[in-house]
Amino acid sequence: MTAPIVIVGAGLAGLRTAEELRRAGYTGELVLIGDESRLPYDRPPLSKQFVRGETDDTTLRPAEFFDEKQIDLRLSTTATALDTAARRVTLADGDTLGYDHLVIATGLRPRRLPGLPELQGVHVLRGHADAVALRDELRGAARALVVGAGFIGCELAASFRASGVEVALIEPQPTPLASVLGEQVGALVARMHRAEGVDLRCGTGLDTFLADEAGRVRGAVLSDGSEVRADLAVIGVGSRPVTEWLTDSGIALAEPAAGGGVLADEVGRTSADGVWAVGDVAAWRHETGARKRVEHWTNAGEQAKLLACALLGAEPPTAARVPYFWSDQYDVKIQALGTPGAADEVTVVADDGRKFLAYYAKDGVLTGVVGAGMTAQVMKARAKIAAAAPVADLLAST
Ligand SMILES: Cc1cc2nc3c(=O)[nH]c(=O)nc-3n(C[C@H](O)[C@H](O)[C@H](O)COP(=O)(O)OP(=O)(O)OC[C@H]3O[C@@H](n4cnc5c(N)ncnc54)[C@H](O)[C@@H]3O)c2cc1C
């Protein structure tokens, strides 16, 4: 009998990899290890419907699914080390587990800002437990401070406003989402938050938190010397790949300055024989040759499919991959297709004060499109992005 395929990390990417392995015909033993106690669940609703109290359950598959598919799901189980020569993974209770192939799907952990006091009422958001703590405190809150206007910070600011809470949103960059979508589109997102009553302060960082006598946050001092009052704060300043358990494994990791993560080729093979990486933790090689991590939902499923095919020697999907992600803020769905980047040339082709559409290009070649409340127009650009068409083609037909 051969050893199992072991997947470490029972989040979206780990679950999808198990599903795709079964779909591609793998009938051998399949073990899915997760350090959380819950069945694999979806994270996008956590900053949206879940925190607003509109949904309670974001489970991806019921318990019976794992029996049906013969996936040996081991929850509350943490992998602590990997021996690639012996093909064994060590678990927190000291047990070891042999593998034929091992898939690293351990995701991310939120970054924290150093030098801040540990206070009640200060939150981060990555997992279900974080979201429960945040939702519970939101019920009694009047004023919230959100530190960082990336996707999670912007979504939380929108959810807090929808819950009737005053929001201060601070961001050191000149606009929200500036490092991902550039300042031009960031300014359109800023306008929407201001119109919704958010006290958005760009070019401003957090100096320190202020506490009451019980050790609970009551506000913050900002880098410009001003003070804001808040009875709840969230730090949304990005995340780090969970790779510390691989420190002695010899697996090649990306430099932290380059975003960290497990280095992998264009189908997820790492530097060690039989070890693969998938999802937010994985820095896959892209068409440009660059290896970078992608922290979006759709990517996890697409990578899982490619990885499963490669691992089993099956035919990979042939359709061109056009990356996609979305973010829901207020009543607006912001969607991105392709690889729009902050350094690209941006042309805003529609803007009605709330909804907008922008094309992104490099050297005149369309790289992506970003729209707010413009689903049909965004999706229309898919074929042109896949064909690396001149942006002028789209501009002419707009
Ligand atoms: C609040 C929030 C909102 C989001 N909204 C959107 C959105 O609107 N649109 C979008 O495109 N994307 C969104 N995303 C991103 C999307 O959810 C992620 O891309 C996706 O969850 C990545 O899945 P993953 O399996 O790689 O990582 P994760 O979902 O983080 O799963 C990794 C799992 O591995 C476990 N683990 C870690 N270390 C170990 C270990 N040593 N042993 C065992 N288990 C371990 C972790 O506890 C976790 O359960 C959002 C993410 C968050 C957090």
The ligand as a Gaussian input file, in Angstrom:
#p B3LYP/6-31G(d) Opt

LIG

0 1
 C      -12.067000      38.356000       5.853000
 C      -11.677000      37.945000       4.469000
 C      -12.440000      38.360000       3.375000
 C      -12.080000      37.991000       2.087000
 N      -12.823000      38.437000       1.029000
 C      -12.475000      38.112000      -0.224000
 C      -13.219000      38.607000      -1.343000
 O      -14.215000      39.319000      -1.184000
 N      -12.807000      38.270000      -2.582000
 C      -11.711000      37.476000      -2.815000
 O      -11.360000      37.219000      -3.979000
 N      -10.988000      36.984000      -1.768000
 C      -11.338000      37.285000      -0.492000
 N      -10.614000      36.798000       0.573000
 C       -9.441000      35.942000       0.308000
 C       -9.795000      34.440000       0.273000
 O      -10.675000      34.114000       1.309000
 C       -8.503000      33.662000       0.371000
 O       -7.822000      33.866000      -0.855000
 C       -8.711000      32.175000       0.615000
 O       -9.301000      31.962000       1.869000
 C       -7.362000      31.448000       0.568000
 O       -7.512000      30.133000       0.986000
 P       -6.274000      29.308000       1.571000
 O       -6.816000      27.934000       1.772000
 O       -5.063000      29.504000       0.750000
 O       -5.951000      29.969000       2.986000
 P       -6.834000      29.953000       4.301000
 O       -8.258000      30.127000       3.940000
 O       -6.194000      30.908000       5.238000
 O       -6.661000      28.458000       4.888000
 C       -5.468000      27.992000       5.470000
 C       -5.837000      27.033000       6.578000
 O       -4.660000      26.364000       7.036000
 C       -4.672000      26.318000       8.455000
 N       -3.296000      26.116000       8.945000
 C       -2.306000      27.044000       9.007000
 N       -1.166000      26.485000       9.505000
 C       -1.462000      25.189000       9.753000
 C       -0.688000      24.105000      10.265000
 N        0.600000      24.236000      10.584000
 N       -1.296000      22.890000      10.403000
 C       -2.606000      22.727000      10.053000
 N       -3.374000      23.711000       9.555000
 C       -2.812000      24.933000       9.398000
 C       -5.281000      27.660000       8.829000
 O       -5.750000      27.706000      10.155000
 C       -6.413000      27.742000       7.812000
 O       -7.554000      27.066000       8.257000
 C      -10.938000      37.166000       1.877000
 C      -10.168000      36.745000       2.973000
 C      -10.527000      37.132000       4.258000
 C       -9.694000      36.677000       5.438000

